[in-house]
Amino acid sequence: MKKKTSLYSVVILVAGIVVLLNLLSDTFFLRLDFTADKRYTLSKATKDILKNLNRPVTVKAYFTRDLPPNIATTRRDFKDLLTEYSRISHGMVQFTFIDPNQSPESEQEAVRSGVQPLIIDSREKDKIVQKKAYLGAVVQYGEKNDVIPLLQPGAPIEYYLSTSIKKLTVTDKPSVAFVQNCKAATITAMPQVNQAASVLNTTVPVYLSDSTSALESYLTAVFVDPQDSLPPYITRQFDQFLGKGGNLIIAFDRVNGNLSSGFPMGSSHNTGLEKWLKDKGIDVREDFVTDINCNHIGVRQQGLPFTISVAFPYFPNITTFADHPIVKGLEEVALPFASSIVYSGDSAHTWIPLAMTSEKSGRREVPVYFDINYQWKESDFPEKNLVVAGILKNNASPERKGQIMVVSSGKFCVNGEGENAVQLNPDNVNLLVNAIDYLNDQSGLIDLRTKTITSRPLKEISEGKRTFLKFFNFLFPVFLAIGYGIFRMERNRSLRIKRMEEDYV
């Protein structure tokens, strides 16, 4: 009876400890992150955003349940992240999870909010079926809201969530100067860039003059597609701006392609900007980059009432990018009439190539005649990975100060105005806007774009070793169980024999 009472006491004590730990876990949250990429450790940028919230942020997460394991982990990771956000913000971040597949009303709510389904293959009852999967969220702050339409497995979830919260809560946006001298592209000629950049920044048109320095109050300046020669005071102000820690983004044409005349030609385009950059070691060469991966143009054939689409290698589609926050996640950027860039500077600076041509590309030095009917061959593309965009980092500055980013195509981000306006490829816009956010935001939020959940597969092994491991993993537990059974049987037999002895106590 005493033993039974003692057992009851132990059970009650253990149950009480479990209940107490559960109550404490609701109040105190602790997580140790032993992952190599610190995927479960919030960045300083995120913590600063959360600690400065003065109103609640509500996150409605639209996630389908019962997904394949490789996709279901996204829901778990997102929920863990929201729990951490709520803890850091002292409850200012509140969240709910809704499964749109549970009812037509929930699905309509998700779609109306901007969360779109992803069609995936799922195994049910030993057969593959297609089903809708929702993996998105709506972030609400007061009367404003922002949509995260889709979170792919392995996506930088913290970046998307923190950026969304910052979009809604930021009040004092940093300003970025768009220099308008020398017939450069105006903000009104770049409506897509202006709209995207204005989410986290205030875009301001700035005109430089010889008498005053209009860039002193800015951290980042943008100079896109100048047409006229630069007077000396502009490059002088650029030097002063960089010397004081300002950042400069330049996109310009080193060569000029004319397709509108009866004799389409490519020639050199000199504004003085190329000389100023070359003095800093950035040589934007006087050539046209060609690439087998290119855009098409419409050509009207003689005697035909319609145009035909022809591949035009002078309009390369860039798909090779560095592992850098500015170009992280970009898939394809069209750079019409781009030139190759070569760096020859000193060790005081570091040149980081950001965008390169494909494995089959080439160069044509000016002057060039554009033969639209030329049949291009693979032998016309003898070069590879020609740099068409890069950033020059000042080694003396540990922060993002005094940097120059150069893109060797001036019109890649320009829509144009009036009837000549065109819709740009989204990644063309993203390249410039990412650069602005990277250089103009010192919080380091954009660095989270590279914080993806990386798959780390096992290294390749020989076929013989693979076969051995397969059979070992299958047979070893079986033999282990049999061996343990034999051991138990022998031990029990030995124990029975001992009990049968006369002197056994």
C-alpha positions in Angstrom: 0.0 0.0 0.0 2.9 2.3 0.8 4.5 1.6 -2.5 1.3 2.4 -4.3 0.9 5.7 -2.5 4.5 6.6 -3.3 3.8 5.8 -7.0 0.7 8.0 -7.0 2.8 10.9 -5.5 5.4 10.5 -8.2 2.8 10.6 -11.0 1.1 13.6 -9.5 4.4 15.4 -9.1 5.5 14.7 -12.7 2.1 15.8 -14.0 2.3 19.0 -12.0 5.8 19.7 -13.4 4.6 19.2 -17.0 1.6 21.6 -16.4 3.9 24.2 -14.8 6.4 24.0 -17.7 3.5 24.5 -20.2 2.3 27.5 -18.3 5.8 29.0 -18.2 6.3 28.3 -21.9 3.4 30.5 -22.7 5.0 33.4 -20.9 8.7 32.7 -21.5 10.0 31.7 -25.0 13.5 30.4 -25.5 15.0 28.9 -28.6 18.6 27.9 -29.2 19.6 28.2 -32.9 22.4 25.7 -33.8 21.8 26.0 -37.6 24.9 27.0 -39.7 23.1 29.8 -41.4 21.3 31.0 -38.2 17.9 30.7 -40.0 16.0 30.9 -36.7 17.8 34.0 -35.3 16.1 37.3 -36.0 18.3 40.1 -37.4 19.0 43.4 -35.7 17.0 45.1 -38.5 13.9 43.0 -37.7 14.3 43.6 -33.9 14.5 47.4 -34.5 11.3 47.4 -36.5 9.4 45.3 -34.0 10.6 47.3 -30.9 9.5 50.6 -32.5 5.9 49.5 -33.2 3.4 51.8 -31.6 0.2 50.1 -32.9 -0.6 46.4 -33.2 0.2 44.6 -36.5 -2.2 41.8 -37.4 -1.0 39.0 -39.7 -3.6 36.7 -41.4 -1.8 33.7 -42.7 -3.6 31.8 -45.4 -1.9 28.3 -45.4 -3.3 25.0 -46.5 -3.0 22.1 -44.1 -2.0 18.5 -45.1 0.6 19.5 -47.6 3.6 17.3 -48.7 6.4 17.5 -46.1 8.7 19.6 -48.2 6.0 22.3 -48.5 4.4 21.9 -45.1 7.7 23.0 -43.5 7.0 26.5 -44.8 3.9 26.8 -42.7 5.7 25.6 -39.6 8.6 28.0 -40.2 6.2 30.9 -40.8 4.3 30.1 -37.6 7.6 29.8 -35.5 8.7 33.2 -37.0 5.4 34.9 -36.1 5.7 33.5 -32.6 9.2 35.0 -32.3 7.9 38.4 -33.7 5.1 38.4 -31.2 7.6 37.8 -28.3 10.1 40.4 -29.4 7.3 43.0 -30.0 5.7 42.2 -26.6 2.5 41.1 -28.2 2.2 43.9 -30.8 2.3 41.3 -33.6 -0.8 39.2 -33.6 -1.5 36.4 -36.0 -4.1 33.9 -37.1 -3.9 30.9 -39.4 -6.7 30.2 -41.9 -7.0 27.2 -44.2 -8.7 28.4 -47.4 -9.3 24.8 -48.5 -11.7 24.3 -45.6 -14.6 26.3 -47.0 -15.5 28.3 -50.1 -15.9 31.4 -48.0 -12.3 31.1 -46.7 -11.0 30.5 -50.2 -12.8 33.6 -51.6 -11.4 35.7 -48.7 -7.9 34.6 -49.5 -8.2 35.3 -53.2 -9.9 38.7 -52.6 -7.0 39.6 -50.3 -4.5 38.9 -53.0 -3.2 35.5 -51.9 -3.2 33.2 -55.0 -3.1 29.4 -54.9 -0.2 27.3 -56.1 -1.1 24.0 -57.9 1.0 21.2 -56.5 1.1 17.4 -56.8 0.1 15.5 -53.7 -0.1 11.8 -53.0 -3.4 10.6 -51.6 -4.5 7.0 -51.3 -1.5 5.8 -53.4 -2.2 8.1 -56.3 -0.9 11.5 -57.4 -3.6 14.3 -57.4 -3.3 18.0 -58.0 -4.6 20.3 -55.3 -4.6 24.0 -54.6 -2.1 25.1 -52.0 -2.2 28.5 -50.3 1.0 29.8 -48.9 0.5 33.5 -48.3 -0.4 36.2 -45.8 -1.9 39.6 -45.4 -0.2 42.1 -43.0 -2.6 44.8 -41.5 -1.6 47.9 -39.7 -4.5 50.2 -38.9 -6.3 50.9 -42.1 -3.4 49.8 -44.3 -2.5 46.3 -45.4 0.2 44.6 -47.5 0.0 41.2 -49.2 2.6 38.5 -49.3 1.0 36.5 -52.1 3.3 33.4 -52.0 6.0 32.0 -49.8 7.9 29.4 -51.7 9.7 26.6 -49.7 13.1 27.9 -48.8 12.1 31.6 -49.4 13.6 34.4 -47.2 10.5 34.5 -45.0 12.0 37.0 -42.5 12.8 39.4 -45.3 9.3 39.4 -46.8 7.6 39.7 -43.4 9.9 42.4 -42.0 9.8 44.4 -45.2 6.0 44.2 -45.3 5.7 45.5 -41.7 8.2 48.3 -42.5 6.2 49.3 -45.6 3.2 49.9 -43.4 4.8 51.4 -40.3 7.5 53.6 -41.7 6.8 57.3 -41.3 10.2 59.1 -42.0 11.3 57.7 -45.3 14.9 58.4 -46.4 15.1 60.5 -49.5 16.9 59.5 -52.7 18.0 62.1 -55.3 17.4 61.5 -59.0 19.8 63.8 -60.8 18.1 65.5 -63.8 21.0 67.3 -65.5 22.3 66.6 -69.0 18.9 65.4 -70.3 19.0 62.5 -67.9 15.8 60.3 -67.6 13.3 62.1 -65.4 11.2 60.5 -62.6 8.1 60.9 -64.7 9.8 58.8 -67.5 10.3 56.0 -64.9 6.9 55.5 -63.3 7.5 51.8 -62.5 10.8 52.6 -60.7 9.2 55.6 -59.0 6.3 53.6 -57.7 8.4 50.7 -56.4 11.2 52.9 -54.9 8.6 55.1 -53.1 7.5 52.3 -50.9 10.6 52.7 -48.6 12.0 55.9 -49.9 11.0 59.4 -51.0 12.2 60.1 -54.6 13.2 63.7 -55.3 14.3 65.2 -58.6 17.5 67.2 -58.1 19.2 69.7 -60.5 22.8 70.4 -59.9 24.3 73.8 -60.4 27.8 75.3 -60.3 27.0 77.5 -57.4 25.5 75.1 -54.8 25.9 71.4 -53.9 22.4 70.0 -53.9 23.4 66.5 -52.9 24.6 67.2 -49.4 21.4 66.1 -47.7 21.1 62.7 -49.5 22.7 59.3 -48.9 22.0 58.0 -52.4 21.9 59.7 -55.8 20.7 58.1 -59.1 21.8 59.3 -62.5 20.1 57.5 -65.4 20.6 57.8 -69.2 22.3 61.2 -69.6 22.3 62.4 -73.2 24.5 65.5 -73.1 28.1 66.0 -72.1 28.7 66.5 -68.4 30.0 70.0 -67.3 33.0 69.8 -64.9 30.9 70.9 -61.9 28.8 67.8 -62.0 31.7 65.3 -61.8 33.2 67.6 -59.2 30.0 67.4 -57.1 29.9 63.6 -57.6 33.4 63.4 -56.2 32.5 65.5 -53.2 29.4 63.5 -52.6 31.3 60.2 -52.7 34.0 61.6 -50.5 31.4 62.5 -47.8 30.0 58.9 -47.8 27.3 59.3 -50.4 26.4 56.5 -52.8 25.9 56.9 -56.5 24.0 54.7 -59.0 24.8 55.3 -62.6 23.1 53.7 -65.6 24.3 55.1 -69.0 24.9 54.2 -72.6 28.5 54.0 -73.6 27.4 53.2 -77.2 24.4 54.4 -79.2 22.3 52.0 -81.3 20.1 53.5 -84.0 17.5 51.2 -85.5 15.1 53.8 -86.9 17.1 54.8 -89.9 17.3 53.0 -93.2 20.9 52.1 -92.4 20.9 50.9 -88.8 24.2 51.6 -87.1 25.8 51.5 -83.7 28.3 54.2 -82.7 30.1 55.6 -79.7 28.3 57.8 -77.2 30.5 60.2 -75.3 29.3 62.2 -72.4 32.4 62.5 -70.2 30.9 60.1 -67.7 33.0 57.3 -69.2 36.2 59.2 -68.6 35.3 60.0 -65.1 34.5 56.4 -64.3 37.7 55.2 -66.0 39.8 57.4 -63.8 38.3 55.4 -60.9 39.2 52.1 -62.6 35.8 51.3 -64.0 36.3 51.0 -67.8 32.9 50.8 -69.6 34.2 49.7 -73.0 33.3 51.1 -76.3 31.5 48.0 -77.5 28.2 46.3 -78.0 27.7 43.1 -75.9 25.9 40.3 -77.8 24.4 37.2 -76.3 22.7 34.1 -77.6 20.1 34.6 -74.9 18.5 37.7 -76.2 15.3 39.6 -76.9 13.4 39.7 -80.2 12.5 42.7 -82.3 9.8 43.2 -84.9 11.0 43.6 -88.4 8.9 44.5 -91.4 9.9 42.5 -94.5 9.8 44.1 -97.9 6.5 43.4 -99.7 4.8 42.0 -96.5 2.1 43.8 -94.7 3.1 42.5 -91.3 6.2 42.3 -89.1 8.1 39.2 -88.1 9.9 38.6 -84.8 13.7 38.3 -85.1 16.3 37.4 -82.4 18.5 40.4 -81.8 21.6 39.6 -79.8 22.4 43.2 -79.2 19.5 43.2 -76.7 20.9 40.6 -74.2 18.7 39.0 -71.6 20.9 38.7 -68.5 20.3 35.7 -66.3 23.6 35.3 -64.6 23.9 37.2 -61.3 26.2 37.3 -58.3 25.3 36.2 -54.8 24.6 39.8 -53.6 21.5 41.4 -52.0 21.0 43.8 -54.9 20.5 41.0 -57.5 19.3 38.2 -55.2 16.2 36.7 -56.6 16.4 38.3 -60.0 15.6 35.9 -62.9 16.0 38.0 -66.1 17.0 41.6 -66.9 16.9 42.9 -70.4 19.8 45.3 -71.1 19.4 46.9 -74.6 22.7 48.0 -76.2 24.8 47.1 -73.1 28.6 47.4 -73.0 31.2 45.2 -71.2 32.8 46.6 -68.1 36.4 45.9 -67.0 37.9 47.0 -63.6 41.5 48.1 -63.3 41.5 50.0 -60.1 43.7 49.8 -57.0 43.4 47.9 -53.7 41.7 50.8 -51.9 38.4 49.6 -53.6 36.8 46.3 -54.3 34.9 45.8 -57.6 32.0 43.4 -57.3 30.4 42.2 -60.6 26.7 41.9 -60.2 25.3 40.9 -63.6 27.1 38.9 -66.4 26.3 37.6 -69.8 25.7 33.9 -70.5 28.2 31.2 -71.4 27.7 32.1 -75.1 28.2 35.8 -75.6 30.5 38.2 -77.5 31.5 41.8 -78.2 31.3 44.0 -81.3 33.4 47.2 -81.3 32.0 50.4 -82.8 31.1 51.3 -85.4 28.7 48.4 -86.0 26.2 47.8 -88.8 23.1 46.0 -87.6 22.3 43.4 -90.2 18.8 42.4 -89.1 18.8 39.4 -91.5 22.1 38.0 -90.4 21.9 34.3 -89.4 23.7 34.1 -86.1 25.8 31.0 -85.3 27.2 29.7 -82.0 30.7 30.6 -83.2 29.6 34.3 -83.1 29.5 34.0 -79.3 33.1 33.1 -78.3 33.1 34.8 -74.9 31.3 34.3 -71.6 30.4 36.0 -68.3 31.1 39.6 -69.6 30.3 42.0 -66.8 27.5 44.5 -67.6 26.8 45.7 -64.1 28.8 46.0 -60.9 29.4 48.0 -57.7 32.6 49.6 -56.5 33.0 49.3 -52.8 35.2 51.6 -50.7 37.4 49.4 -48.5 38.1 52.3 -46.1 34.4 52.4 -45.2 33.0 49.3 -43.4 29.5 50.6 -43.9 27.7 51.1 -47.2 29.2 54.5 -47.9 31.0 56.0 -50.9 29.9 53.2 -53.3 29.3 53.5 -57.0 27.1 51.1 -58.9 27.3 51.1 -62.7 24.9 49.6 -65.2 26.2 49.8 -68.9 22.7 50.3 -70.3 21.0 53.6 -69.8 17.4 52.7 -70.9 16.9 49.4 -69.1 14.7 51.1 -66.4 13.1 53.8 -68.5 9.5 53.5 -69.6 9.4 56.7 -71.6 6.6 59.3 -71.7 3.4 59.8 -73.6 2.7 57.5 -76.5 6.3 56.2 -76.5 5.9 54.7 -73.0 6.4 51.0 -72.6 5.8 48.4 -69.9 9.1 47.2 -68.4 10.1 43.6 -67.4 9.6 43.6 -63.6 13.2 42.5 -62.9 14.5 45.6 -64.8 12.6 47.7 -62.3 13.8 45.4 -59.4 17.5 45.8 -60.3 17.4 49.6 -59.8 15.0 49.6 -56.8 17.0 46.9 -55.0 20.1 48.9 -55.5 18.4 52.0 -54.0 17.1 50.0 -51.1 20.5 48.4 -50.5 22.4 51.7 -50.5 19.8 54.0 -49.0 18.7 51.8 -46.1 21.4 51.4 -43.5 19.3 49.1 -41.3 20.5 46.0 -43.2 17.0 44.8 -43.9 17.8 43.9 -47.6 20.6 41.6 -46.4 17.9 39.3 -45.3 17.1 38.5 -48.9 20.0 36.1 -48.9 18.9 34.4 -45.7 17.1 31.5 -47.4 16.6 28.1 -46.0 19.2 26.1 -47.9 19.0 22.5 -48.7 22.3 20.7 -47.9 22.2 17.3 -49.7 24.7 14.6 -48.9 27.8 14.5 -51.0 28.0 12.1 -53.9 29.2 8.6 -53.0 30.0 5.5 -55.1 27.4 3.0 -56.3 29.0 0.3 -54.2 29.0 2.3 -51.0 25.4 3.4 -51.7 24.3 -0.3 -52.0 26.2 -1.2 -48.8 24.6 1.6 -46.8 21.1 0.8 -48.2 21.4 -2.9 -47.0 23.2 -1.9 -43.8 20.4 0.5 -42.9 17.8 -2.2 -43.6 19.5 -5.2 -42.1 21.3 -3.8 -39.1 18.2 -2.9 -37.0 16.8 -6.4 -37.8 20.0 -8.2 -36.6 20.1 -5.8 -33.6 16.6 -6.8 -32.7 17.3 -10.5 -33.2 20.5 -10.2 -31.1 18.7 -8.4 -28.3 16.0 -11.1 -28.4 18.6 -13.9 -28.1 20.2 -12.1 -25.3 16.9 -11.7 -23.4 16.1 -15.3 -24.0 19.4 -16.6 -22.7 19.2 -14.2 -19.7 15.7 -15.4 -18.8 16.7 -19.1 -19.3 19.7 -18.5 -17.0 17.4 -16.9 -14.4 15.0 -19.8 -14.5 17.8 -22.3 -13.9 19.0 -20.2 -10.9 15.5 -20.2 -9.5 15.4 -24.0 -9.7 18.5 -24.4 -7.6 17.8 -25.4 -3.9 19.9 -22.6 -2.4 18.2 -19.8 -4.5 16.9 -17.0 -2.2 
